[in-house]
Amino acid sequence: MTNKASISSVKPLFESDDSWEVLLDNEAFVKTFLSDVLEAYIVKQRWYGGKSSRLKYIELSEYFKIQQHGEVYFGLILEVNFVEAFYQHYFLPIAFVTDKNFAQNDRILPISIKNQEGYIIDAINLESFRKLVFERIATAEPKDTTKVQYHKSHLFENKTYKSSRFMGLEQSNTSLVYNEKYVLKFFRRIFVNKNPDYEMSRFLSEKKEFKNTPAYLGSINLVDSENNNITIGLMQEMIPNEGDAWDYILKELHIVFSNLEYKKINIDTLPNTELYQRLTIEDIPPQIIDWAGLNLFKQVKTLAIRTAEMHIALGSEFEETAFTPAHYNGDYTVWLKNKMLYQFQNRLNIIENSLDKLDGLASTLAQEFLDKKNSIRKRFVNFDWTKLKGERIRVHGDYHLGQILVKDNDFYIIDFEGEPESTIRDRKVKQPPLKDVAGLFRSFHYAIYATIFNNQESYPSNQENLFKAGEILYRYITGLFLGTYVTETQNENLNLGYNQERIFILKYCLLEKAVYELGYELNSRPKWAVIPLKGISNIINH
């Protein structure tokens, strides 16, 4: 809440004779704080995920002390209830400050506590709070049985606090950089369960020593009044990087499409290949290498190897039940079909109401989608688990180029929270490893079309020809990825099933992902709806 007036000139909204340490036991304060103040503050925050819904009221679900050596802050678990009859939980740490020049843009409530005037602010703005949290993790005992449980990895030894800063603008979480070496992610929207990002990070790093993800260093978990374990924060190694794979691939693709003119490439004579054909670099024709360059394909191969290594690690556990591989069964099939039919019907309703926003190829593909809606629905229903011999494992769940960092011609995988629309339980369901592969394939498809959309004036070819060239390139990129990935996983006995099964699963997951994307594009940027629509068309016509 922006307020650049000094404290002495602002009348406190609340006056308390209680000390700060017991303030939240004061029912009158809590009522004022929740009903008169917090709603106006929370709806303006970047991490607030309810902006498209109507907030009804906020309840204080839990509160707890974050403290050390007499220094006390409060952590709040807020239950935000919406008019649309659902709710979300958020984590907000708070502090009381009296410095009239401090946190002028992040003040929540002017307050007088025992005749001392000040403000309640988001505690993350205070260096003293950030230092306290760092030290609580760095000095955590192996067995913490308190309400707020701090955990330290064996990789995080003898660390002392030097500095802290905000990492930058983020959406759903707030990340802090410590000593320019470590990152502590505070989860803002929380779930009454351990966060998948915490579980996956700790498992891959501590138990499987997977090197291509930030090392797990520690965490903060809350045991609530119903004995649920809720993840509040996750500390990891900071990976110095050159940006994410999305930006990296966009730059590579811009060179590729610029080569059409620079190298006088005739798109109509470019050799094509089958979709989902397993390729090696040696299988890619010289004309394609000459056009796109060898570097792009080398990087795709490296990324396929890292993805395979992640899945091999996730599929090699036989003790911890949350990570042991599972076969397909009837329960999984019922869950999957219910999920997919609900999502498909939602997207069908959106596209029926959005046809007037579309033109050109997007309009043609949207009509094809409507004409073949029964066939698409049937594809989702025709999931016969009895014919599948492969295994399901825990997967990334929201795997795309933006979740991968680039460093020294290598790739590091981050952010294991899972698909934003899914419930926390759904994010932990064991899935086909090819679900992540499909997510990355869809991301490659997006990158190709985004390059065309963002640079069209730079390329002399018309859009139709650029799309044609892009689809050819997509087949070689995904073919090389698939060939590399399958070889790597087979060498380590990760059971993906037989070849026909792999193609069925991959196409199913690609269709699922493209239908998922369609809703976002039609609601947010209809011009880009052509990308998931083209992905859907590729699958249903293959």
C-alpha angles and dihedrals in degrees: 000000000000113000120151097176118111118258094248091059096051119080109228113247089214135026121199134187089195122093121252091252092065100029095112091058087066106096093196091056093047091050093050092044095050101038105033105029120017099059092059091048101044098050089061095055120106091224094056108109100189099078093117092053134064114255113227105179143325126236129192101239097177139348131192140171124257101197149150133176093354094312108126134194129164129233114207127200105203123197108209111199121200133208088238088070102255135097142209133204124227135186118226123172113201136198136184116233131181100187104113092209097051129107094346092171097045104049115134104180137006105224142169115217115189089339092308111121122215145113139277108229139173100279093219087078090066118086089205089060093047090049092049093052091048091051093047089056094042091052098037117142118234092245114040113178098170126111092260107046121200118195130194125197121225085244091066103069130153096356121160127195116256108154145342138198141164113273093220143268113341136166116219102013141033118234126196127198115218124198086343086277109076136048125210113196115201109203108224101183104049139188132214091252141055110296113249090227089060094044095047095042093050094044096048095042104037103028104030100025091223103180101198097074128064109277115254110243106168149318148211119229130179123215103209130207091274092051094253116149110230123187113228102167142011124200120201142164113274112239111213102222148169094237133281129313092251093065090039094054092044090057091048092048092049088059090048094053092042087056090065088076099025093054094031092238116188103217092199091061097048110119114242133207138204120274114256092014111151108239140179123207087257089060093059110099118245090241090060093045090049091051102041100027129235096262095069092054093045089055092048089053092051091049090050090053093050091048090050091049091052091052093044089055092047092048098048100074121110103164110046104068094207087066106030113117117255134200124235114270143166095271092055091047093052090048092048096047094047091049094047097045091051091049093045093052090049092052091044090057091048095050093047088056095043105052092106089061093059133079140166117008092353091058092048092049092045090055090049088052091053093044091052099037093118091051091049092048089050090054090058092047094047095076104133106186093185090073095051119095099175128095136248122227139174107282138190089256099198099047116165139131092273090063093059127079123211121222128161094340091309135102133234121196120221143169109046096180093116135223110344095221093053126091118247090254093050090052090059096050111117109250138183109282086230088070088076091045089053090050091054092045090054088049091053088050090051092048092054093050094041088055090053094046095045097046105028094126089056093059120069094206118094120252094257092057092044089053089049092051090045093054091051091050091047091057093053094044094050093040091054091045092049094046092050094042096049093047092050095047094044090052088058095042098247101161110232093157129243122320098265089048091051091053091048092050093044093051091045092052093044090053090047092051095046092049088049091052093047094071093053094048095047091050098041112024115004092186088069094049086093089074099063090034090056089047091053091047091051091055101042092047096044 
